[in-house]
Amino acid sequence: MLFRSISCWADGSAASYVGRVREYFPGVAIQPKGLLATECFVSFPIMGEEGARLSVRSHFFEFRSLETGEIVTADRLKAGAYELIVTTGGGFYRYCIGDIVQVLAVYPDAPPRLRFLRRAGISSDLFGEKLTEDFVRGVCERLGIADVFCLLAPEGNRYCLYTVAEHITSKELDDALRESYHYQYCRQLGQLEEAVVVTVSGNPGENYIGRLVAEGMRAGDIKPAYLSARSGWGDFFEVRR
């Protein structure tokens, strides 16, 4: 079978898996999908461009700046991170669908170019440390383990990184997390103990999906994640002793 291009999710947490797809299909063009939600069609890709173009003829879009909180329409966008707000012909009015996007470029006579960053609700905050999916993903990238299974989750008064990587120490993990001001402050106050690395084996990806399905999620709604606010993951993974 001859493949000319592969369309797949390539933004947010899925970005780390694109390299593996390229390894499996060398010489085949990878086209990241635009942003598609149950409620609306947001953006569409153009081959050769980074990100995707806002589908301005599909719905009425507004954007809340994560930096200033200001809500603007598409024609007033600037580069930066925004929460998406949509009004659709089907009855949704100024509906926050829960997606955070990054505006990559704006044009005077063409739709802006953007990409999906993360879901707005992916965060963990036990004592005010305010860890987010974006930050944890960046930590995994700096540690050189973002391309393998990694899941940071709270356990008691510390965080555990469940991963198949074997070369990362707990101190390296904790030092990387302490680059967050709020996490560092909680560590200084003694509210959080040093984070630990928990090495897992088997197929932790399947175990991750299995738990969420058992708790009521549909398998098709589950996306890769680097952060979970749930505890107790050690009961679902094959932990190496």
Buried (B, 14 or more C-beta within 10 A) or exposed (E): EEEEEBEEBBBBBBBBBBEEBBEEEEEBEBBBBBBBBEBBBBBBBEEEEEBBBBBBEBBBBBBBBBEEEEBBEBEEBEEBBBBBBBBBEEEBEEBEBBBBBBBBBBEEEEBBBBBBBBBBEBBBEBBEBBBBBBBBBBBBBEBEBBBBBBBBBBBEEBBBBBBBBEEBEBEBBBBBBBEBEBBBBBBEEEEBBBBBBBBBEEBBEEBBBBBBEEEEEEEEEBEBBBBBEEBEBBEBBEBEE
